[in-house]
Structures are given as C-alpha cells and as structure tokens.
Amino acid sequence: MPKRILQGVVTSDKNEQTITVLVERRFKHPLLQKTVRKSKKYRAHDANNQFKVGDTVRIEECAPISKTKRWTVVVEA
C-alpha cells in the first residue's frame, strides 16, 4: 500500500525535531453543492530543524516515531 503524501503550511516549530503542519482539504457538500473547507493539524518529524513557521511542506506517512508523530517531512513544496 503506498504511503500518503499531504501538503500543508507549518504552524509551529517550537519543539525539537518536530513541526506542526496544517493541512486543508476542500470538497463539495453532497447535498448543498457548496465548497467546504476542512483543516487538520499533523505533527511531523523534522530531523534537521530546517523548516520555520509559514513554510509550505509535504509530509509522508511513516511508522510511529513518538506518541503523536506518524508523519515525516519529505521536501519543501
């Protein structure tokens, strides 16, 4: 099964080797046909502490690194 890759914006880089990424998805409401925006935050592993708040990054699914981290940064988008 291929690993999922998501794109989002870094909202926090305060923790060591960890960033928080806000991923927004858009879809049409099935009944009202209105475009709905939903967002979710993911904690991702950033080994070199190279990403800062406001950067656009791609994150990839990985094996659990800690209690909350199941994603790792692939590359800056």
N, CA, C and O atoms as a Tinker XYZ file with bonds, in Angstrom:
   308  protein
     1  N      0.845000   -1.184000    0.000000    73     2
     2  CA     0.000000    0.000000    0.000000    64     1     3
     3  C      0.882000    1.236000    0.000000    63     2     4     5
     4  O      1.775000    1.350000    0.839000    81     3
     5  N      0.653000    2.165000   -0.922000    73     3     6
     6  CA     1.506000    3.362000   -0.988000    64     5     7
     7  C      1.276000    4.278000    0.202000    63     6     8     9
     8  O      0.191000    4.321000    0.782000    81     7
     9  N      2.332000    5.011000    0.548000    73     7    10
    10  CA     2.237000    5.953000    1.663000    64     9    11
    11  C      1.555000    7.229000    1.195000    63    10    12    13
    12  O      1.784000    7.695000    0.078000    81    11
    13  N      0.710000    7.792000    2.064000    73    11    14
    14  CA     0.023000    9.036000    1.715000    64    13    15
    15  C      0.997000   10.202000    1.821000    63    14    16    17
    16  O      1.862000   10.225000    2.697000    81    15
    17  N      0.850000   11.165000    0.925000    73    15    18
    18  CA     1.632000   12.395000    0.965000    64    17    19
    19  C      0.659000   13.558000    0.991000    63    18    20    21
    20  O     -0.226000   13.656000    0.140000    81    19
    21  N      0.824000   14.447000    1.978000    73    19    22
    22  CA    -0.046000   15.610000    2.124000    64    21    23
    23  C      0.789000   16.880000    2.040000    63    22    24    25
    24  O      1.989000   16.864000    2.311000    81    23
    25  N      0.147000   17.976000    1.664000    73    23    26
    26  CA     0.832000   19.262000    1.587000    64    25    27
    27  C      0.143000   20.231000    2.522000    63    26    28    29
    28  O     -1.085000   20.280000    2.591000    81    27
    29  N      0.948000   21.008000    3.248000    73    27    30
    30  CA     0.374000   21.957000    4.183000    64    29    31
    31  C      1.359000   23.030000    4.584000    63    30    32    33
    32  O      2.466000   23.114000    4.052000    81    31
    33  N      0.934000   23.862000    5.545000    73    31    34
    34  CA     1.730000   25.002000    5.999000    64    33    35
    35  C      2.169000   24.755000    7.439000    63    34    36    37
    36  O      1.379000   24.300000    8.267000    81    35
    37  N      3.435000   25.057000    7.733000    73    35    38
    38  CA     3.963000   24.889000    9.082000    64    37    39
    39  C      3.362000   25.957000    9.993000    63    38    40    41
    40  O      3.444000   27.150000    9.699000    81    39
    41  N      2.754000   25.521000   11.107000    73    39    42
    42  CA     2.149000   26.465000   12.054000    64    41    43
    43  C      2.956000   26.586000   13.331000    63    42    44    45
    44  O      2.802000   27.564000   14.063000    81    43
    45  N      3.825000   25.604000   13.621000    73    43    46
    46  CA     4.633000   25.662000   14.828000    64    45    47
    47  C      5.923000   24.888000   14.613000    63    46    48    49
    48  O      5.929000   23.826000   13.991000    81    47
    49  N      7.032000   25.439000   15.142000    73    47    50
    50  CA     8.325000   24.748000   15.080000    64    49    51
    51  C      9.034000   24.830000   16.435000    63    50    52    53
    52  O     10.263000   24.782000   16.497000    81    51
    53  N      8.267000   24.953000   17.513000    73    51    54
    54  CA     8.855000   25.178000   18.833000    64    53    55
    55  C      9.509000   23.942000   19.422000    63    54    56    57
    56  O     10.458000   24.055000   20.197000    81    55
    57  N      9.017000   22.764000   19.067000    73    55    58
    58  CA     9.592000   21.540000   19.614000    64    57    59
    59  C     10.822000   21.101000   18.832000    63    58    60    61
    60  O     10.954000   21.398000   17.645000    81    59
    61  N     11.710000   20.399000   19.504000    73    59    62
    62  CA    12.942000   19.906000   18.889000    64    61    63
    63  C     12.599000   18.776000   17.913000    63    62    64    65
    64  O     11.953000   17.799000   18.290000    81    63
    65  N     13.035000   18.916000   16.659000    73    63    66
    66  CA    12.855000   17.923000   15.596000    64    65    67
    67  C     11.384000   17.638000   15.284000    63    66    68    69
    68  O     11.063000   16.574000   14.753000    81    67
    69  N     10.498000   18.563000   15.603000    73    67    70
    70  CA     9.075000   18.371000   15.334000    64    69    71
    71  C      8.474000   19.669000   14.798000    63    70    72    73
    72  O      8.775000   20.756000   15.291000    81    71
    73  N      7.622000   19.540000   13.783000    73    71    74
    74  CA     6.855000   20.688000   13.311000    64    73    75
    75  C      5.378000   20.302000   13.294000    63    74    76    77
    76  O      5.031000   19.127000   13.173000    81    75
    77  N      4.522000   21.303000   13.416000    73    75    78
    78  CA     3.089000   21.093000   13.298000    64    77    79
    79  C      2.659000   21.648000   11.945000    63    78    80    81
    80  O      2.936000   22.803000   11.621000    81    79
    81  N      1.982000   20.817000   11.160000    73    79    82
    82  CA     1.602000   21.179000    9.796000    64    81    83
    83  C      0.080000   21.218000    9.699000    63    82    84    85
    84  O     -0.595000   20.260000   10.078000    81    83
    85  N     -0.455000   22.322000    9.194000    73    83    86
    86  CA    -1.894000   22.475000    8.977000    64    85    87
    87  C     -2.206000   22.090000    7.537000    63    86    88    89
    88  O     -1.736000   22.737000    6.601000    81    87
    89  N     -2.999000   21.038000    7.359000    73    87    90
    90  CA    -3.375000   20.562000    6.032000    64    89    91
    91  C     -4.846000   20.875000    5.815000    63    90    92    93
    92  O     -5.700000   20.490000    6.614000    81    91
    93  N     -5.135000   21.580000    4.721000    73    91    94
    94  CA    -6.513000   21.957000    4.409000    64    93    95
    95  C     -6.990000   21.172000    3.203000    63    94    96    97
    96  O     -6.279000   21.046000    2.206000    81    95
    97  N     -8.212000   20.642000    3.307000    73    95    98
    98  CA    -8.788000   19.951000    2.158000    64    97    99
    99  C    -10.124000   20.597000    1.812000    63    98   100   101
   100  O    -10.838000   21.080000    2.691000    81    99
   101  N    -10.452000   20.600000    0.536000    73    99   102
   102  CA   -11.699000   21.188000    0.058000    64   101   103
   103  C    -12.497000   20.129000   -0.674000    63   102   104   105
   104  O    -11.952000   19.321000   -1.425000    81   103
   105  N    -13.811000   20.149000   -0.437000    73   103   106
   106  CA   -14.681000   19.216000   -1.123000    64   105   107
   107  C    -16.066000   19.827000   -1.248000    63   106   108   109
   108  O    -16.415000   20.761000   -0.526000    81   107
   109  N    -16.843000   19.295000   -2.164000    73   107   110
   110  CA   -18.210000   19.776000   -2.338000    64   109   111
   111  C    -19.133000   19.033000   -1.394000    63   110   112   113
   112  O    -19.050000   17.812000   -1.262000    81   111
   113  N    -20.013000   19.773000   -0.737000    73   111   114
   114  CA   -21.005000   19.162000    0.140000    64   113   115
   115  C    -21.951000   18.330000   -0.724000    63   114   116   117
   116  O    -22.432000   18.814000   -1.748000    81   115
   117  N    -22.226000   17.079000   -0.323000    73   115   118
   118  CA   -23.019000   16.202000   -1.191000    64   117   119
   119  C    -24.430000   16.711000   -1.487000    63   118   120   121
   120  O    -24.947000   16.479000   -2.580000    81   119
   121  N    -25.050000   17.385000   -0.551000    73   119   122
   122  CA   -26.427000   17.826000   -0.757000    64   121   123
   123  C    -26.495000   19.289000   -1.207000    63   122   124   125
   124  O    -27.218000   19.619000   -2.147000    81   123
   125  N    -25.750000   20.151000   -0.543000    73   123   126
   126  CA   -25.846000   21.589000   -0.826000    64   125   127
   127  C    -24.960000   22.049000   -1.976000    63   126   128   129
   128  O    -25.129000   23.161000   -2.477000    81   127
   129  N    -24.019000   21.212000   -2.401000    73   127   130
   130  CA   -23.110000   21.529000   -3.507000    64   129   131
   131  C    -22.253000   22.763000   -3.229000    63   130   132   133
   132  O    -21.774000   23.412000   -4.158000    81   131
   133  N    -22.065000   23.078000   -1.967000    73   131   134
   134  CA   -21.234000   24.214000   -1.579000    64   133   135
   135  C    -19.825000   23.685000   -1.287000    63   134   136   137
   136  O    -19.677000   22.586000   -0.753000    81   135
   137  N    -18.807000   24.447000   -1.629000    73   135   138
   138  CA   -17.438000   24.046000   -1.341000    64   137   139
   139  C    -17.169000   24.231000    0.145000    63   138   140   141
   140  O    -17.347000   25.319000    0.694000    81   139
   141  N    -16.741000   23.158000    0.782000    73   139   142
   142  CA   -16.468000   23.164000    2.218000    64   141   143
   143  C    -14.974000   23.024000    2.440000    63   142   144   145
   144  O    -14.313000   22.223000    1.779000    81   143
   145  N    -14.434000   23.815000    3.388000    73   143   146
   146  CA   -13.010000   23.730000    3.728000    64   145   147
   147  C    -12.866000   23.089000    5.099000    63   146   148   149
   148  O    -13.468000   23.545000    6.071000    81   147
   149  N    -12.076000   22.043000    5.175000    73   147   150
   150  CA   -11.779000   21.403000    6.452000    64   149   151
   151  C    -10.278000   21.366000    6.618000    63   150   152   153
   152  O     -9.543000   21.157000    5.652000    81   151
   153  N     -9.820000   21.570000    7.844000    73   151   154
   154  CA    -8.382000   21.533000    8.081000    64   153   155
   155  C     -8.078000   20.630000    9.257000    63   154   156   157
   156  O     -8.919000   20.423000   10.132000    81   155
   157  N     -6.878000   20.099000    9.269000    73   155   158
   158  CA    -6.423000   19.215000   10.332000    64   157   159
   159  C     -4.935000   19.443000   10.542000    63   158   160   161
   160  O     -4.196000   19.709000    9.594000    81   159
   161  N     -4.502000   19.337000   11.793000    73   159   162
   162  CA    -3.088000   19.519000   12.115000    64   161   163
   163  C     -2.415000   18.167000   12.300000    63   162   164   165
   164  O     -2.957000   17.263000   12.936000    81   163
   165  N     -1.225000   18.049000   11.730000    73   163   166
   166  CA    -0.421000   16.847000   11.874000    64   165   167
   167  C      0.928000   17.242000   12.467000    63   166   168   169
   168  O      1.452000   18.313000   12.161000    81   167
   169  N      1.493000   16.379000   13.316000    73   167   170
   170  CA     2.835000   16.607000   13.845000    64   169   171
   171  C      3.778000   15.743000   13.032000    63   170   172   173
   172  O      3.572000   14.539000   12.885000    81   171
   173  N      4.820000   16.378000   12.503000    73   171   174
   174  CA     5.739000   15.690000   11.594000    64   173   175
   175  C      7.178000   15.801000   12.086000    63   174   176   177
   176  O      7.556000   16.766000   12.750000    81   175
   177  N      7.968000   14.787000   11.742000    73   175   178
   178  CA     9.373000   14.730000   12.152000    64   177   179
   179  C     10.222000   15.573000   11.204000    63   178   180   181
   180  O     10.185000   15.382000    9.988000    81   179
   181  N     10.981000   16.499000   11.767000    73   179   182
   182  CA    11.893000   17.376000   11.014000    64   181   183
   183  C     13.280000   17.201000   11.640000    63   182   184   185
   184  O     13.634000   17.910000   12.582000    81   183
   185  N     14.055000   16.264000   11.115000    73   183   186
   186  CA    15.310000   15.850000   11.745000    64   185   187
   187  C     16.320000   16.984000   11.900000    63   186   188   189
   188  O     17.044000   17.029000   12.894000    81   187
   189  N     16.379000   17.899000   10.934000    73   187   190
   190  CA    17.415000   18.941000   10.951000    64   189   191
   191  C     16.910000   20.292000   11.449000    63   190   192   193
   192  O     17.660000   21.268000   11.418000    81   191
   193  N     15.675000   20.376000   11.901000    73   191   194
   194  CA    15.083000   21.643000   12.345000    64   193   195
   195  C     15.221000   22.730000   11.285000    63   194   196   197
   196  O     15.539000   23.874000   11.610000    81   195
   197  N     14.987000   22.385000   10.029000    73   195   198
   198  CA    15.218000   23.348000    8.948000    64   197   199
   199  C     13.970000   24.115000    8.526000    63   198   200   201
   200  O     14.088000   25.114000    7.816000    81   199
   201  N     12.787000   23.686000    8.935000    73   199   202
   202  CA    11.560000   24.350000    8.499000    64   201   203
   203  C     11.051000   25.299000    9.564000    63   202   204   205
   204  O     11.087000   24.987000   10.754000    81   203
   205  N     10.575000   26.463000    9.134000    73   203   206
   206  CA    10.100000   27.515000   10.033000    64   205   207
   207  C      8.611000   27.771000    9.785000    63   206   208   209
   208  O      8.041000   27.282000    8.809000    81   207
   209  N      7.995000   28.540000   10.675000    73   207   210
   210  CA     6.572000   28.866000   10.566000    64   209   211
   211  C      6.305000   29.580000    9.245000    63   210   212   213
   212  O      7.025000   30.510000    8.881000    81   211
   213  N      5.269000   29.145000    8.526000    73   211   214
   214  CA     4.902000   29.769000    7.258000    64   213   215
   215  C      5.401000   29.011000    6.038000    63   214   216   217
   216  O      4.932000   29.263000    4.928000    81   215
   217  N      6.346000   28.085000    6.216000    73   215   218
   218  CA     6.855000   27.304000    5.085000    64   217   219
   219  C      5.785000   26.326000    4.607000    63   218   220   221
   220  O      5.017000   25.794000    5.409000    81   219
   221  N      5.739000   26.092000    3.289000    73   219   222
   222  CA     4.865000   25.081000    2.722000    64   221   223
   223  C      5.676000   23.809000    2.563000    63   222   224   225
   224  O      6.733000   23.817000    1.934000    81   223
   225  N      5.184000   22.710000    3.132000    73   223   226
   226  CA     5.939000   21.454000    3.117000    64   225   227
   227  C      5.049000   20.297000    2.696000    63   226   228   229
   228  O      3.822000   20.388000    2.736000    81   227
   229  N      5.693000   19.206000    2.290000    73   227   230
   230  CA     4.998000   17.952000    2.016000    64   229   231
   231  C      5.392000   16.968000    3.109000    63   230   232   233
   232  O      6.563000   16.862000    3.473000    81   231
   233  N      4.395000   16.245000    3.629000    73   231   234
   234  CA     4.669000   15.256000    4.665000    64   233   235
   235  C      4.213000   13.889000    4.187000    63   234   236   237
   236  O      3.257000   13.769000    3.421000    81   235
   237  N      4.920000   12.848000    4.656000    73   235   238
   238  CA     4.639000   11.486000    4.222000    64   237   239
   239  C      4.394000   10.600000    5.434000    63   238   240   241
   240  O      5.033000   10.761000    6.475000    81   239
   241  N      3.475000    9.674000    5.291000    73   239   242
   242  CA     3.192000    8.708000    6.346000    64   241   243
   243  C      4.430000    7.885000    6.654000    63   242   244   245
   244  O      5.222000    7.582000    5.762000    81   243
   245  N      4.597000    7.522000    7.931000    73   243   246
   246  CA     5.716000    6.664000    8.300000    64   245   247
   247  C      5.331000    5.868000    9.544000    63   246   248   249
   248  O      4.246000    6.049000   10.096000    81   247
   249  N      6.212000    5.002000    9.971000    73   247   250
   250  CA     5.993000    4.238000   11.200000    64   249   251
   251  C      6.004000    5.213000   12.376000    63   250   252   253
   252  O      6.649000    6.258000   12.289000    81   251
   253  N      5.316000    4.906000   13.465000    73   251   254
   254  CA     5.267000    5.821000   14.605000    64   253   255
   255  C      6.666000    6.156000   15.139000    63   254   256   257
   256  O      7.467000    5.263000   15.412000    81   255
   257  N      6.944000    7.460000   15.283000    73   255   258
   258  CA     8.215000    7.933000   15.807000    64   257   259
   259  C      8.072000    8.231000   17.296000    63   258   260   261
   260  O      8.997000    7.994000   18.073000    81   259
   261  N      6.913000    8.749000   17.691000    73   259   262
   262  CA     6.616000    9.005000   19.099000    64   261   263
   263  C      5.107000    8.836000   19.290000    63   262   264   265
   264  O      4.413000    8.333000   18.406000    81   263
   265  N      4.610000    9.260000   20.450000    73   263   266
   266  CA     3.189000    9.103000   20.741000    64   265   267
   267  C      2.306000    9.825000   19.727000    63   266   268   269
   268  O      1.247000    9.318000   19.359000    81   267
   269  N      2.733000   11.003000   19.272000    73   267   270
   270  CA     1.899000   11.810000   18.369000    64   269   271
   271  C      2.430000   11.908000   16.946000    63   270   272   273
   272  O      1.700000   12.342000   16.055000    81   271
   273  N      3.684000   11.515000   16.707000    73   271   274
   274  CA     4.275000   11.688000   15.370000    64   273   275
   275  C      4.180000   10.417000   14.534000    63   274   276   277
   276  O      4.756000    9.385000   14.879000    81   275
   277  N      3.437000   10.513000   13.419000    73   275   278
   278  CA     3.343000    9.414000   12.454000    64   277   279
   279  C      3.628000    9.899000   11.038000    63   278   280   281
   280  O      3.336000    9.201000   10.067000    81   279
   281  N      4.194000   11.084000   10.925000    73   279   282
   282  CA     4.492000   11.692000    9.627000    64   281   283
   283  C      5.923000   12.206000    9.635000    63   282   284   285
   284  O      6.461000   12.548000   10.688000    81   283
   285  N      6.533000   12.258000    8.468000    73   283   286
   286  CA     7.867000   12.831000    8.327000    64   285   287
   287  C      7.874000   13.790000    7.146000    63   286   288   289
   288  O      7.132000   13.603000    6.182000    81   287
   289  N      8.716000   14.817000    7.223000    73   287   290
   290  CA     8.777000   15.816000    6.163000    64   289   291
   291  C      9.527000   15.244000    4.986000    63   290   292   293
   292  O     10.625000   14.712000    5.147000    81   291
   293  N      8.936000   15.347000    3.777000    73   291   294
   294  CA     9.588000   14.843000    2.570000    64   293   295
   295  C     10.494000   15.925000    2.003000    63   294   296   297
   296  O     11.710000   15.747000    1.928000    81   295
   297  N      9.900000   17.054000    1.604000    73   295   298
   298  CA    10.656000   18.140000    0.993000    64   297   299
   299  C      9.778000   19.389000    1.027000    63   298   300   301
   300  O      8.555000   19.307000    1.133000    81   299
   301  N     10.425000   20.533000    0.937000    73   299   302
   302  CA     9.663000   21.777000    0.887000    64   301   303
   303  C      8.973000   21.892000   -0.463000    63   302   304   305
   304  O      9.602000   21.680000   -1.500000    81   303
   305  N      7.691000   22.223000   -0.460000    73   303   306
   306  CA     6.912000   22.284000   -1.700000    64   305   307
   307  C      7.064000   23.626000   -2.391000    63   306   308
   308  O      6.474000   23.846000   -3.449000    81   307
